[in-house]
Amino acid sequence: MEKDNTLDSAKEAIGEETEEAITIVSDATKENVEKTINVVKDIAKNVKSKATKATTAVKKTVAKRTIAKKIDVGFYVQYQGKEVSKRTILEEVYVEWTKSHKITELKTLDVYIKVEEEIAYCLVNDEIKIDIKLS
């Protein structure tokens, strides 16, 4: 019977050590899970903060563009007693462009005014040139 008592004592000791080990592992796991949750929460806060900043920046940019579109700017070139407005030049470009193209094909327009020659050189869609006499 002594063998059985020793065996039972050993089993109890192993059982207690196992329970203690499980408790330690369990506590460590809970601690790691809590740390991981806290890290994820911090990352989520940072992402939300950055997203808010980006959204604010986009809203400001859109607002600036909207303001620029709403302002009707008068633009005039005066040279040796003559005057030509932006509107006049744009109307002439429109007339010339619609002779051979659809207005929806016009994507970009760059206008170079050479007052000494009294000509506005227009570059349409970065390739097609239209020359408009300013007199």
DSSP file (Angstrom, degrees, kcal/mol; ACC not computed):
  #  RESIDUE AA STRUCTURE BP1 BP2  ACC     N-H-->O    O-->H-N    N-H-->O    O-->H-N    TCO  KAPPA ALPHA  PHI   PSI    X-CA   Y-CA   Z-CA
    1    1 A M     >        0   0    0      0, 0.0     4,-2.2     0, 0.0     5,-0.2   0.000 360.0 360.0 360.0 -20.9    0.0    0.0    0.0
    2    2 A E  H  >  +     0   0    0      1,-0.2     4,-2.3     2,-0.2     5,-0.2   0.888 360.0  53.9 -63.5 -36.6    2.9    2.3    0.4
    3    3 A K  H  > S+     0   0    0      1,-0.2     4,-2.6     2,-0.2    -1,-0.2   0.911 107.5  50.3 -63.3 -41.7    3.5    2.2   -3.3
    4    4 A D  H  > S+     0   0    0      1,-0.2     4,-3.0     2,-0.2    -1,-0.2   0.910 110.1  49.7 -64.7 -41.5   -0.1    3.3   -3.9
    5    5 A N  H  X S+     0   0    0     -4,-2.2     4,-2.6     2,-0.2    -1,-0.2   0.910 112.5  47.2 -63.0 -41.9    0.2    6.2   -1.5
    6    6 A T  H  X S+     0   0    0     -4,-2.3     4,-2.5     2,-0.2    -2,-0.2   0.915 113.4  48.8 -65.0 -42.4    3.4    7.3   -3.1
    7    7 A L  H  X S+     0   0    0     -4,-2.6     4,-2.7     2,-0.2    -2,-0.2   0.919 112.4  47.8 -64.2 -43.8    1.8    7.0   -6.5
    8    8 A D  H  X S+     0   0    0     -4,-3.0     4,-2.6     2,-0.2    -2,-0.2   0.902 111.9  50.2 -63.8 -40.8   -1.2    8.9   -5.4
    9    9 A S  H  X S+     0   0    0     -4,-2.6     4,-2.6     2,-0.2    -2,-0.2   0.902 111.5  48.6 -63.5 -40.6    1.0   11.6   -3.8
   10   10 A A  H  X S+     0   0    0     -4,-2.5     4,-2.8     2,-0.2    -2,-0.2   0.916 111.5  49.6 -65.5 -42.6    2.9   11.9   -7.1
   11   11 A K  H  X S+     0   0    0     -4,-2.7     4,-2.8     1,-0.2    -2,-0.2   0.911 112.0  48.6 -62.9 -41.4   -0.3   12.1   -9.1
   12   12 A E  H  X S+     0   0    0     -4,-2.6     4,-2.7     2,-0.2    -2,-0.2   0.912 111.8  49.0 -64.1 -42.5   -1.6   14.8   -6.8
   13   13 A A  H  X S+     0   0    0     -4,-2.6     4,-2.6     2,-0.2    -2,-0.2   0.920 113.9  45.7 -62.8 -44.0    1.7   16.7   -7.0
   14   14 A I  H  X S+     0   0    0     -4,-2.8     4,-2.8     2,-0.2    -2,-0.2   0.911 112.6  51.8 -65.1 -41.5    1.6   16.5  -10.8
   15   15 A G  H  X S+     0   0    0     -4,-2.8     4,-2.5    -5,-0.2    -2,-0.2   0.905 111.7  45.9 -61.7 -42.6   -2.0   17.5  -10.8
   16   16 A E  H  X S+     0   0    0     -4,-2.7     4,-2.7     2,-0.2    -2,-0.2   0.909 114.1  48.2 -66.8 -42.7   -1.3   20.6   -8.7
   17   17 A E  H  X S+     0   0    0     -4,-2.6     4,-2.8     2,-0.2    -2,-0.2   0.902 112.4  49.7 -64.2 -40.1    1.7   21.5  -10.8
   18   18 A T  H  X S+     0   0    0     -4,-2.8     4,-2.9     2,-0.2    -2,-0.2   0.933 111.8  47.5 -64.2 -45.9   -0.4   21.0  -14.0
   19   19 A E  H  X S+     0   0    0     -4,-2.5     4,-2.6     2,-0.2    -2,-0.2   0.914 113.2  49.0 -61.3 -42.2   -3.2   23.2  -12.6
   20   20 A E  H  X S+     0   0    0     -4,-2.7     4,-2.5     2,-0.2    -2,-0.2   0.920 112.3  48.2 -63.3 -43.1   -0.7   25.8  -11.5
   21   21 A A  H  X S+     0   0    0     -4,-2.8     4,-2.8     2,-0.2     5,-0.2   0.913 111.6  49.6 -63.2 -43.2    0.9   25.7  -15.0
   22   22 A I  H  X S+     0   0    0     -4,-2.9     4,-3.0     1,-0.2    -2,-0.2   0.909 111.1  50.0 -62.2 -42.1   -2.5   26.0  -16.7
   23   23 A T  H  X S+     0   0    0     -4,-2.6     4,-2.9     2,-0.2    -2,-0.2   0.920 111.6  47.9 -62.3 -44.0   -3.4   28.9  -14.5
   24   24 A I  H  X S+     0   0    0     -4,-2.5     4,-2.7     2,-0.2    -2,-0.2   0.940 115.1  44.9 -62.4 -47.2   -0.1   30.7  -15.3
   25   25 A V  H  X S+     0   0    0     -4,-2.8     4,-2.8     2,-0.2    -2,-0.2   0.910 113.7  50.8 -62.6 -42.0   -0.6   30.0  -19.0
   26   26 A S  H  X S+     0   0    0     -4,-3.0     4,-2.7    -5,-0.2    -2,-0.2   0.927 111.8  46.4 -61.9 -45.8   -4.2   31.1  -18.8
   27   27 A D  H  X S+     0   0    0     -4,-2.9     4,-2.5     2,-0.2    -2,-0.2   0.908 113.5  49.1 -62.9 -42.6   -3.2   34.4  -17.0
   28   28 A A  H  X S+     0   0    0     -4,-2.7     4,-2.6     2,-0.2    -2,-0.2   0.901 111.5  49.6 -64.2 -40.8   -0.4   35.0  -19.5
   29   29 A T  H  X S+     0   0    0     -4,-2.8     4,-2.7     2,-0.2    -2,-0.2   0.923 110.9  49.1 -64.0 -45.1   -2.8   34.4  -22.4
   30   30 A K  H  X S+     0   0    0     -4,-2.7     4,-2.6     1,-0.2    -2,-0.2   0.918 112.1  49.3 -59.8 -43.1   -5.4   36.8  -20.9
   31   31 A E  H  X S+     0   0    0     -4,-2.5     4,-2.5     2,-0.2    -2,-0.2   0.916 112.3  47.6 -63.1 -43.7   -2.7   39.4  -20.4
   32   32 A N  H  X S+     0   0    0     -4,-2.6     4,-2.8     2,-0.2    -2,-0.2   0.896 111.7  50.3 -64.7 -40.1   -1.5   39.0  -24.0
   33   33 A V  H  X S+     0   0    0     -4,-2.7     4,-2.7     2,-0.2    -2,-0.2   0.925 111.3  48.5 -63.8 -43.9   -5.1   39.2  -25.3
   34   34 A E  H  X S+     0   0    0     -4,-2.6     4,-2.4     2,-0.2    -2,-0.2   0.910 112.4  48.7 -62.3 -42.5   -5.7   42.3  -23.3
   35   35 A K  H  X S+     0   0    0     -4,-2.5     4,-2.5     2,-0.2    -2,-0.2   0.927 112.1  49.1 -62.2 -44.0   -2.4   43.8  -24.6
   36   36 A T  H  X S+     0   0    0     -4,-2.8     4,-2.6     1,-0.2    -2,-0.2   0.913 110.5  50.4 -61.9 -43.2   -3.4   42.9  -28.2
   37   37 A I  H  X S+     0   0    0     -4,-2.7     4,-2.5     1,-0.2    -1,-0.2   0.918 111.0  49.2 -61.2 -43.6   -6.8   44.4  -27.8
   38   38 A N  H  X S+     0   0    0     -4,-2.4     4,-2.4     2,-0.2    -2,-0.2   0.904 111.0  49.7 -63.4 -41.1   -5.3   47.6  -26.5
   39   39 A V  H  X S+     0   0    0     -4,-2.5     4,-2.5     2,-0.2    -2,-0.2   0.927 111.4  48.9 -63.0 -44.1   -2.9   47.8  -29.4
   40   40 A V  H  X S+     0   0    0     -4,-2.6     4,-2.5     1,-0.2    -2,-0.2   0.900 110.5  51.3 -62.7 -40.9   -5.7   47.3  -31.9
   41   41 A K  H  X S+     0   0    0     -4,-2.5     4,-2.3     2,-0.2    -1,-0.2   0.915 110.2  49.1 -62.0 -42.9   -7.7   50.0  -30.1
   42   42 A D  H  X S+     0   0    0     -4,-2.4     4,-2.3     2,-0.2    -2,-0.2   0.910 111.5  49.0 -63.0 -42.7   -4.8   52.4  -30.4
   43   43 A I  H  X S+     0   0    0     -4,-2.5     4,-2.7     1,-0.2    -2,-0.2   0.918 110.3  51.3 -63.1 -42.8   -4.3   51.6  -34.1
   44   44 A A  H  X S+     0   0    0     -4,-2.5     4,-2.5     1,-0.2    -2,-0.2   0.898 109.5  50.3 -61.7 -40.8   -8.0   52.1  -34.7
   45   45 A K  H  X S+     0   0    0     -4,-2.3     4,-2.5     2,-0.2    -1,-0.2   0.918 111.7  48.0 -62.7 -43.4   -7.9   55.5  -33.0
   46   46 A N  H  X S+     0   0    0     -4,-2.3     4,-2.7     2,-0.2    -2,-0.2   0.912 112.3  48.5 -64.2 -43.0   -4.8   56.5  -35.1
   47   47 A V  H  X S+     0   0    0     -4,-2.7     4,-2.7     2,-0.2    -2,-0.2   0.923 112.6  48.5 -63.1 -43.9   -6.5   55.4  -38.3
   48   48 A K  H  X S+     0   0    0     -4,-2.5     4,-2.3    -5,-0.2    -2,-0.2   0.910 111.8  49.6 -62.8 -42.0   -9.7   57.3  -37.4
   49   49 A S  H  X S+     0   0    0     -4,-2.5     4,-2.3     2,-0.2    -2,-0.2   0.928 113.2  45.6 -62.3 -46.5   -7.7   60.4  -36.6
   50   50 A K  H  X S+     0   0    0     -4,-2.7     4,-2.5     1,-0.2    -2,-0.2   0.888 112.2  51.7 -65.7 -38.6   -5.8   60.2  -39.9
   51   51 A A  H  X S+     0   0    0     -4,-2.7     4,-2.6     2,-0.2    -1,-0.2   0.894 109.6  50.1 -64.2 -39.8   -9.0   59.6  -41.8
   52   52 A T  H  X S+     0   0    0     -4,-2.3     4,-2.3     2,-0.2    -2,-0.2   0.919 111.5  48.1 -64.3 -43.4  -10.6   62.6  -40.2
   53   53 A K  H  X S+     0   0    0     -4,-2.3     4,-2.3     2,-0.2    -2,-0.2   0.911 112.8  48.5 -62.9 -42.4   -7.6   64.8  -41.1
   54   54 A A  H  X S+     0   0    0     -4,-2.5     4,-2.4     2,-0.2    -2,-0.2   0.908 111.1  50.3 -65.1 -41.9   -7.6   63.5  -44.7
   55   55 A T  H  X S+     0   0    0     -4,-2.6     4,-2.5     1,-0.2    -1,-0.2   0.909 110.5  49.8 -62.4 -42.5  -11.3   64.1  -45.0
   56   56 A T  H  X S+     0   0    0     -4,-2.3     4,-2.2     2,-0.2    -2,-0.2   0.913 110.7  49.6 -62.3 -43.3  -10.9   67.7  -43.7
   57   57 A A  H  X S+     0   0    0     -4,-2.3     4,-2.2     2,-0.2    -2,-0.2   0.901 111.3  49.0 -63.4 -41.3   -8.1   68.4  -46.1
   58   58 A V  H  X S+     0   0    0     -4,-2.4     4,-2.8     2,-0.2     5,-0.2   0.915 109.9  51.6 -64.5 -42.7  -10.2   67.0  -49.0
   59   59 A K  H  X S+     0   0    0     -4,-2.5     4,-2.4     1,-0.2    -2,-0.2   0.906 110.2  49.1 -61.5 -41.3  -13.2   69.2  -48.0
   60   60 A K  H  X S+     0   0    0     -4,-2.2     4,-2.3     2,-0.2    -1,-0.2   0.915 112.0  48.5 -64.1 -42.8  -11.0   72.3  -47.9
   61   61 A T  H  X S+     0   0    0     -4,-2.2     4,-2.2     2,-0.2    -2,-0.2   0.919 112.5  48.0 -63.4 -44.3   -9.5   71.5  -51.3
   62   62 A V  H  X S+     0   0    0     -4,-2.8     4,-2.5     1,-0.2    -1,-0.2   0.900 110.5  52.4 -63.6 -40.4  -13.0   71.0  -52.8
   63   63 A A  H  X S+     0   0    0     -4,-2.4     4,-2.4    -5,-0.2    -1,-0.2   0.908 108.9  49.9 -62.2 -42.1  -14.2   74.2  -51.2
   64   64 A K  H  X S+     0   0    0     -4,-2.3     4,-2.2     1,-0.2    -2,-0.2   0.917 112.3  47.3 -62.9 -43.1  -11.3   76.1  -52.7
   65   65 A R  H  X S+     0   0    0     -4,-2.2     4,-1.9     2,-0.2    -2,-0.2   0.891 110.9  51.9 -65.7 -39.0  -12.1   74.6  -56.2
   66   66 A T  H  X S+     0   0    0     -4,-2.5     4,-1.6     2,-0.2    -1,-0.2   0.915 109.6  49.4 -64.1 -42.7  -15.8   75.4  -55.8
   67   67 A I  H  X S+     0   0    0     -4,-2.4     4,-1.2     1,-0.2     3,-0.2   0.916 109.1  52.6 -61.7 -42.9  -15.0   79.0  -54.9
   68   68 A A  H  < S+     0   0    0     -4,-2.2     3,-0.2     1,-0.2    -1,-0.2   0.862 109.6  49.3 -62.7 -35.4  -12.7   79.3  -57.9
   69   69 A K  H  < S+     0   0    0     -4,-1.9    -1,-0.2     1,-0.2    -2,-0.2   0.797 108.0  54.2 -73.2 -28.3  -15.5   78.0  -60.2
   70   70 A K  H  < S+     0   0    0     -4,-1.6     2,-0.5    -3,-0.2    -1,-0.2   0.712  88.4  89.8 -80.3 -20.4  -18.0   80.4  -58.8
   71   71 A I     <  -     0   0    0     -4,-1.2     2,-0.8    -3,-0.2    -4,-0.0  -0.662  67.2-149.7 -83.7 125.0  -16.0   83.6  -59.4
   72   72 A D        -     0   0    0     -2,-0.5     2,-0.5     2,-0.0    -3,-0.1  -0.842  17.8-159.3 -93.8 110.3  -16.6   85.1  -62.8
   73   73 A V        -     0   0    0     -2,-0.8     2,-0.5     2,-0.0    13,-0.1  -0.788   8.2-146.0 -96.8 124.6  -13.3   86.8  -63.7
   74   74 A G        -     0   0    0     -2,-0.5     2,-0.4    12,-0.1    11,-0.0  -0.769  20.1-173.7 -85.3 131.2  -13.2   89.5  -66.3
   75   75 A F        +     0   0    0     -2,-0.5    11,-2.6     2,-0.0     2,-0.4  -0.986   5.1 176.0-132.6 123.4  -10.0   89.4  -68.2
   76   76 A Y  E     -A   85   0A   0     -2,-0.4     2,-0.5     9,-0.2     9,-0.2  -0.961  19.8-152.8-131.0 143.6   -9.0   92.1  -70.8
   77   77 A V  E     -A   84   0A   0      7,-3.0     7,-2.3    -2,-0.4     2,-0.4  -0.974  15.9-170.4-114.3 125.0   -5.9   92.7  -72.9
   78   78 A Q  E     +A   83   0A   0     -2,-0.5     2,-0.3     5,-0.2     5,-0.2  -0.954  13.4 160.0-117.8 133.9   -5.3   96.3  -73.9
   79   79 A Y  E >   -A   82   0A   0      3,-2.1     3,-1.8    -2,-0.4    -2,-0.0  -0.913  65.8 -16.5-156.3 124.6   -2.7   97.3  -76.4
   80   80 A Q  T 3  S-     0   0    0     -2,-0.3     3,-0.1     1,-0.3    -1,-0.0   0.882 128.6 -45.2  46.7  52.3   -2.2  100.5  -78.4
   81   81 A G  T 3  S+     0   0    0      1,-0.3     2,-0.3     0, 0.0    -1,-0.3   0.470 117.1 109.4  79.3   1.9   -5.8  101.7  -77.9
   82   82 A K  E <   -A   79   0A   0     -3,-1.8    -3,-2.1     2,-0.0     2,-0.4  -0.785  47.8-162.7-109.3 155.4   -7.4   98.3  -78.6
   83   83 A E  E     -A   78   0A   0     -2,-0.3     2,-0.4    -5,-0.2    -5,-0.2  -0.998   7.9-178.0-140.1 134.6   -9.1   96.0  -76.1
   84   84 A V  E     -A   77   0A   0     -7,-2.3    -7,-3.0    -2,-0.4     2,-0.2  -0.999  16.3-146.0-131.3 134.2  -10.0   92.3  -76.3
   85   85 A S  E  >  -A   76   0A   0     -2,-0.4     4,-1.9    -9,-0.2    -9,-0.2  -0.568  24.9-116.7 -97.7 161.9  -11.8   90.4  -73.5
   86   86 A K  H  > S+     0   0    0    -11,-2.6     4,-2.7     1,-0.2     5,-0.2   0.901 116.5  56.5 -58.3 -42.3  -11.5   86.8  -72.5
   87   87 A R  H  > S+     0   0    0    -12,-0.2     4,-2.5     1,-0.2    -1,-0.2   0.899 104.8  51.2 -60.0 -43.1  -15.1   86.3  -73.5
   88   88 A T  H  > S+     0   0    0      2,-0.2     4,-2.0     1,-0.2    -1,-0.2   0.927 111.7  47.0 -61.1 -45.6  -14.4   87.5  -77.1
   89   89 A I  H  X S+     0   0    0     -4,-1.9     4,-2.4     1,-0.2    -2,-0.2   0.932 112.9  48.8 -62.7 -46.2  -11.4   85.1  -77.4
   90   90 A L  H  X S+     0   0    0     -4,-2.7     4,-2.4     1,-0.2    -1,-0.2   0.868 109.2  52.7 -64.5 -36.8  -13.4   82.2  -76.0
   91   91 A E  H  X S+     0   0    0     -4,-2.5     4,-2.4    -5,-0.2    -1,-0.2   0.908 110.0  48.7 -63.9 -41.1  -16.3   82.9  -78.4
   92   92 A E  H  X S+     0   0    0     -4,-2.0     4,-2.6     2,-0.2     5,-0.2   0.904 110.5  50.6 -65.2 -41.7  -14.0   82.9  -81.4
   93   93 A V  H  X S+     0   0    0     -4,-2.4     4,-2.9     1,-0.2     5,-0.2   0.920 110.3  51.1 -60.6 -43.1  -12.3   79.6  -80.2
   94   94 A Y  H  X S+     0   0    0     -4,-2.4     4,-2.5     2,-0.2    -2,-0.2   0.929 110.7  47.7 -60.0 -47.2  -15.8   78.1  -79.9
   95   95 A V  H  X S+     0   0    0     -4,-2.4     4,-0.6     1,-0.2    -2,-0.2   0.937 116.0  43.7 -60.7 -48.2  -16.8   79.2  -83.4
   96   96 A E  H >X S+     0   0    0     -4,-2.6     3,-0.7     1,-0.2     4,-0.5   0.907 114.9  49.4 -64.8 -42.0  -13.6   77.9  -84.9
   97   97 A W  H >X S+     0   0    0     -4,-2.9     4,-1.6     1,-0.2     3,-1.2   0.912 107.3  53.1 -65.8 -43.6  -13.7   74.6  -82.9
   98   98 A T  H 3< S+     0   0    0     -4,-2.5    -1,-0.2     1,-0.3    -2,-0.2   0.580  92.0  75.4 -74.3  -7.8  -17.3   73.8  -83.8
   99   99 A K  H << S+     0   0    0     -3,-0.7    -1,-0.3    -4,-0.6    -2,-0.2   0.842 120.7   7.8 -67.3 -31.7  -16.7   74.1  -87.5
  100  100 A S  H << S+     0   0    0     -3,-1.2     2,-0.3    -4,-0.5    -2,-0.2   0.420 127.9  44.1-131.0  -0.5  -14.9   70.7  -87.5
  101  101 A H  S  < S-     0   0    0     -4,-1.6     2,-0.3    -5,-0.1    -1,-0.1  -0.914  78.2-102.3-141.1 165.2  -15.4   69.2  -84.0
  102  102 A K    >   -     0   0    0     -2,-0.3     3,-1.4     1,-0.1     4,-0.3  -0.674  31.5-126.1 -84.4 147.2  -18.0   68.6  -81.4
  103  103 A I  G >  S+     0   0    0     -2,-0.3     3,-1.3     1,-0.3    -1,-0.1   0.808 109.0  64.1 -64.4 -28.4  -17.8   70.9  -78.4
  104  104 A T  G 3  S+     0   0    0      1,-0.3    -1,-0.3     3,-0.0     0, 0.0   0.674  91.3  65.7 -70.2 -15.7  -17.7   67.9  -76.1
  105  105 A E  G <  S+     0   0    0     -3,-1.4     2,-0.7     2,-0.0    -1,-0.3   0.650  77.5  98.6 -78.1 -14.9  -14.3   66.9  -77.6
  106  106 A L    <   +     0   0    0     -3,-1.3     3,-0.1    -4,-0.3    18,-0.0  -0.645  39.4 154.5 -77.4 114.0  -12.8   70.1  -76.2
  107  107 A K        +     0   0    0     -2,-0.7     2,-0.3     1,-0.4    -1,-0.2   0.792  61.7  16.7-108.7 -45.5  -11.0   69.0  -73.0
  108  108 A T        -     0   0    0      2,-0.0    17,-2.5     0, 0.0    -1,-0.4  -0.960  58.4-168.8-132.2 151.2   -8.2   71.5  -72.5
  109  109 A L  E     -B  124   0B   0     -2,-0.3     2,-0.5    15,-0.2    15,-0.2  -0.961   3.0-176.4-143.0 121.1   -7.6   75.0  -73.9
  110  110 A D  E     -B  123   0B   0     13,-2.4    13,-3.0    -2,-0.4     2,-0.5  -0.977  11.4-161.5-116.1 129.3   -4.4   77.1  -73.6
  111  111 A V  E     -B  122   0B   0     -2,-0.5     2,-0.5    11,-0.2    11,-0.2  -0.946   7.0-170.6-117.1 127.6   -4.4   80.6  -75.0
  112  112 A Y  E     -B  121   0B   0      9,-3.3     9,-3.5    -2,-0.5     2,-0.6  -0.970  11.2-156.5-116.6 116.8   -1.2   82.5  -75.8
  113  113 A I  E     -B  120   0B   0     -2,-0.5     2,-0.7     7,-0.2     7,-0.2  -0.835   9.5-171.8-100.1 122.9   -1.8   86.2  -76.7
  114  114 A K  E >>> -B  119   0B   0      5,-2.9     5,-1.7    -2,-0.6     3,-0.9  -0.865   4.7-175.4-112.1  94.6    0.8   87.9  -78.8
  115  115 A V  T 345S+     0   0    0     -2,-0.7     3,-0.3     1,-0.3    -1,-0.2   0.819  77.5  60.1 -66.5 -33.7   -0.3   91.5  -78.7
  116  116 A E  T 345S+     0   0    0      1,-0.2    -1,-0.3     2,-0.1    -2,-0.0   0.791 115.3  36.3 -66.8 -24.5    2.4   92.8  -81.1
  117  117 A E  T <45S-     0   0    0     -3,-0.9    -1,-0.2     2,-0.2    -2,-0.2   0.504 106.0-130.2 -98.9  -7.6    1.0   90.5  -83.8
  118  118 A E  T  <5 +     0   0    0     -4,-0.8    16,-3.0    -3,-0.3    17,-0.5   0.885  66.1 123.9  57.2  43.9   -2.6   90.9  -82.7
  119  119 A I  E   < -BC 114 133B   0     -5,-1.7    -5,-2.9    14,-0.2     2,-0.6  -0.990  53.7-149.6-134.5 141.0   -3.1   87.1  -82.6
  120  120 A A  E     -BC 113 132B   0     12,-2.8    12,-2.4    -2,-0.4     2,-0.6  -0.957  16.5-153.1-107.3 118.9   -4.2   84.7  -79.9
  121  121 A Y  E     -BC 112 131B   0     -9,-3.5    -9,-3.3    -2,-0.6     2,-0.5  -0.824  13.0-162.8 -93.7 124.0   -2.7   81.3  -80.4
  122  122 A C  E     -BC 111 130B   0      8,-3.0     8,-2.5    -2,-0.6     2,-0.6  -0.924  11.3-161.3-115.8 129.2   -4.9   78.5  -79.0
  123  123 A L  E     -BC 110 129B   0    -13,-3.0   -13,-2.4    -2,-0.5     2,-0.5  -0.936  14.4-163.0-108.0 114.4   -3.7   75.0  -78.2
  124  124 A V  E >> S-BC 109 128B   0      4,-3.8     4,-2.1    -2,-0.6     3,-2.1  -0.862  70.0 -11.2-106.3 129.7   -6.7   72.7  -77.9
  125  125 A N  T 34 S-     0   0    0    -17,-2.5    -1,-0.2    -2,-0.5   -16,-0.1   0.834 120.7 -69.5  51.9  36.9   -6.3   69.3  -76.2
  126  126 A D  T 34 S+     0   0    0     -3,-0.3    -1,-0.3     1,-0.2     3,-0.1   0.624 132.2  46.9  61.5  17.2   -2.5   69.8  -76.2
  127  127 A E  T <4 S+     0   0    0     -3,-2.1     2,-0.4     1,-0.3    -2,-0.2   0.523  81.2  80.5-149.5 -44.5   -2.3   69.4  -80.0
  128  128 A I  E  <  -C  124   0B   0     -4,-2.1    -4,-3.8    -5,-0.0     2,-0.4  -0.598  61.2-150.8 -83.0 131.1   -4.7   71.3  -82.3
  129  129 A K  E     -C  123   0B   0     -2,-0.4     2,-0.4    -6,-0.2    -6,-0.2  -0.839  13.6-175.4-106.2 137.0   -3.8   74.9  -82.9
  130  130 A I  E     -C  122   0B   0     -8,-2.5    -8,-3.0    -2,-0.4     2,-0.5  -0.998  10.6-156.0-127.7 126.9   -6.3   77.7  -83.6
  131  131 A D  E     -C  121   0B   0     -2,-0.4     2,-0.5   -10,-0.2   -10,-0.2  -0.904   9.6-166.8-105.5 129.0   -5.1   81.2  -84.5
  132  132 A I  E     -C  120   0B   0    -12,-2.4   -12,-2.8    -2,-0.5     2,-0.4  -0.965  17.7-134.2-119.9 125.3   -7.5   84.0  -83.8
  133  133 A K  E     -C  119   0B   0     -2,-0.5   -14,-0.2   -14,-0.2   -15,-0.1  -0.626  13.1-158.3 -75.4 129.6   -7.0   87.6  -85.1
  134  134 A L              0   0    0    -16,-3.0   -15,-0.1    -2,-0.4    -1,-0.1   0.511 360.0 360.0 -91.6  -5.7   -7.6   90.1  -82.3
  135  135 A S              0   0    0    -17,-0.5    -1,-0.2   -53,-0.1   -16,-0.1   0.500 360.0 360.0 -79.4 360.0   -8.4   93.2  -84.4
